[in-house]
Amino acid sequence: MRSDIVPGAVFPDYALPDHTGTVRSLSELQGGDPLILTLARGHYCPKEHQQHLELAALQPKIAVAYTRIVTIATDEHHTLQEFRASVGASWPFLSDPGRTVQQDLDIQEYTDPDNNPMIPHTLVLRPGLVVHSIYNGYWFWGRPSVYDLWRDLRDAMRESRPDWDLSTPGLREAWESGDRAPFHGWDRRPR
């Protein structure tokens, strides 16, 4: 991984075609929420399937927790669709057969010349594509467990949501005065 991709840095805003063929940027997909980003080897890897099955099982909790997931893989469009369907994923999968991400981040898995994949990584990104944590998944145990992700997302939300603790001084006063800016989601609702 490039030396500048560290906690606190801003992750590149890659734009790639998703599983429907629509070009999507990471910032668009993230919106204002934390993001779990998996940089995957691809459909052929059983480790990818296992990790993505676990993410798919966690997906209902992730959805209600104002969190997003995106997978980037080097698979071609149809293979990417099959990968997504085979693990029951409902989040966007981005296709990078040109290996733009692999080359830009310097994560070529040189030990697999047949498939030329990325070294798999999982990142938790705070809003604004700010890197919170990075996991190197070359070995399966290097990938984050559901518990690791839960802890990281708790910390990332605490750092990025002013309304994390409603007992924070000034929040009640802001609410009662009609100031909804510190309250996630409420600041965008019509009054």
C-alpha positions in Angstrom: 0.0 0.0 0.0 1.3 3.5 -0.8 3.0 5.1 2.1 0.6 8.0 2.2 -2.5 5.8 2.7 -2.6 5.9 6.5 -5.2 6.6 9.2 -6.1 10.3 8.9 -5.3 10.6 5.2 -7.9 11.1 2.5 -8.4 8.0 0.4 -8.4 8.6 -3.4 -11.9 9.1 -4.9 -11.8 6.4 -7.6 -14.6 6.4 -10.1 -15.3 3.0 -11.7 -18.2 1.2 -13.3 -20.4 -0.6 -10.8 -22.2 -4.0 -11.3 -24.8 -2.3 -13.4 -22.2 -0.6 -15.7 -22.8 2.9 -14.2 -19.6 4.8 -13.3 -19.7 5.7 -9.6 -17.2 7.5 -7.5 -16.4 6.4 -3.9 -17.4 9.8 -2.6 -20.8 9.6 -4.2 -21.3 6.1 -2.8 -20.2 7.1 0.6 -22.3 10.2 0.9 -22.0 11.5 4.5 -21.6 8.1 6.1 -18.8 5.9 7.2 -17.8 3.4 4.5 -16.4 -0.2 4.6 -14.3 -0.5 1.4 -13.0 -3.9 0.4 -10.3 -4.1 -2.3 -10.9 -7.7 -3.4 -8.9 -10.3 -5.4 -12.1 -11.3 -7.2 -14.6 -14.0 -7.7 -12.1 -16.9 -7.8 -10.8 -16.5 -4.3 -12.6 -18.5 -1.5 -11.3 -16.1 1.1 -13.1 -13.3 -0.7 -16.3 -15.3 -0.8 -16.0 -16.0 3.0 -15.4 -12.3 3.8 -18.2 -11.1 1.6 -20.6 -13.7 3.0 -19.9 -12.4 6.5 -20.4 -8.8 5.3 -23.7 -9.8 3.6 -24.9 -11.3 6.9 -23.9 -8.1 8.7 -25.5 -5.9 6.0 -28.9 -5.4 7.7 -27.1 -3.9 10.8 -24.8 -1.9 8.6 -27.9 -0.4 6.8 -29.6 0.8 9.9 -26.3 2.2 11.3 -25.9 4.8 8.5 -22.9 3.0 7.1 -22.1 2.0 3.5 -20.1 -0.8 1.9 -18.3 -0.8 -1.5 -16.2 -3.6 -3.0 -13.7 -3.0 -5.8 -12.5 -6.0 -7.7 -10.4 -6.6 -10.8 -13.2 -8.8 -12.3 -14.8 -8.0 -15.6 -18.4 -6.8 -15.5 -20.3 -10.2 -15.8 -17.9 -12.0 -13.5 -18.4 -9.1 -11.0 -22.2 -9.5 -11.2 -21.8 -13.3 -10.5 -19.5 -12.6 -7.5 -21.9 -10.1 -6.0 -24.9 -12.4 -6.5 -23.1 -15.5 -5.2 -22.5 -13.9 -1.8 -25.9 -12.2 -1.6 -24.5 -8.7 -1.5 -26.8 -5.7 -1.9 -24.0 -3.1 -2.0 -22.2 -1.7 -5.0 -19.3 -3.7 -6.5 -17.0 -1.7 -8.7 -15.2 -3.3 -11.7 -11.5 -2.5 -12.2 -10.2 -4.9 -14.9 -7.6 -2.3 -15.9 -6.2 -2.5 -12.4 -6.2 1.3 -11.9 -6.6 0.9 -8.2 -4.0 -1.9 -7.9 -1.4 0.2 -9.8 -2.2 3.5 -8.1 -2.0 2.1 -4.6 0.9 -0.2 -5.4 -0.9 -3.3 -4.2 -0.2 -5.8 -7.0 -0.2 -9.4 -5.6 2.9 -10.5 -7.4 2.6 -14.0 -5.9 -0.3 -14.7 -8.3 0.8 -13.9 -11.8 -2.1 -15.9 -13.3 -4.8 -13.7 -12.0 -2.8 -10.5 -11.3 -5.1 -9.4 -8.4 -4.8 -6.7 -5.9 -3.4 -7.6 -2.4 -6.8 -7.6 -0.7 -7.3 -4.8 1.8 -10.3 -3.7 3.9 -10.6 -0.1 4.9 -12.9 1.7 7.2 -13.4 5.3 6.0 -14.9 8.2 7.9 -17.0 10.7 6.0 -15.0 12.5 3.4 -13.1 9.3 2.5 -10.8 9.8 5.6 -9.0 6.6 6.4 -9.9 5.3 9.9 -8.3 1.8 9.7 -6.6 -0.4 7.2 -6.5 -4.2 7.1 -4.2 -6.2 4.9 -6.0 -9.4 3.9 -3.3 -11.3 2.0 -3.8 -13.9 4.7 -7.4 -14.5 5.8 -6.6 -13.7 9.5 -5.4 -10.3 8.4 -8.9 -9.4 7.4 -11.2 -7.7 9.9 -13.7 -9.7 11.8 -17.3 -8.5 12.3 -16.1 -7.5 15.7 -13.2 -5.5 14.4 -15.5 -3.6 12.0 -18.0 -3.0 14.7 -15.3 -1.5 17.0 -13.8 0.6 14.1 -17.2 1.8 13.0 -18.2 2.8 16.6 -15.0 4.8 16.8 -15.4 6.4 13.4 -19.0 7.3 14.1 -18.1 8.8 17.5 -15.4 10.9 15.8 -17.7 12.1 13.0 -21.1 12.6 14.6 -21.5 15.6 16.9 -24.8 14.0 18.2 -23.1 10.7 19.1 -23.8 11.4 22.8 -27.0 13.4 23.3 -25.8 14.4 26.7 -23.0 16.5 25.2 -23.3 20.1 26.5 -25.1 22.4 24.1 -26.9 19.7 22.1 -30.2 19.9 23.9 -30.1 23.7 23.6 -29.3 23.5 19.9 -32.3 21.2 19.4 -34.7 23.3 21.4 -33.6 26.4 19.5 -34.4 24.7 16.2 -30.7 24.2 15.2 -30.6 20.8 13.6 -27.1 21.1 12.1 -25.4 18.9 14.8 -28.0 16.1 14.3 -27.4 13.6 11.6 -30.3 13.3 9.2 -32.4 15.9 11.0 -30.4 18.7 9.4 -31.8 17.7 6.0 -35.4 17.2 6.9 -38.0 19.8 6.1 -39.5 21.5 9.1 
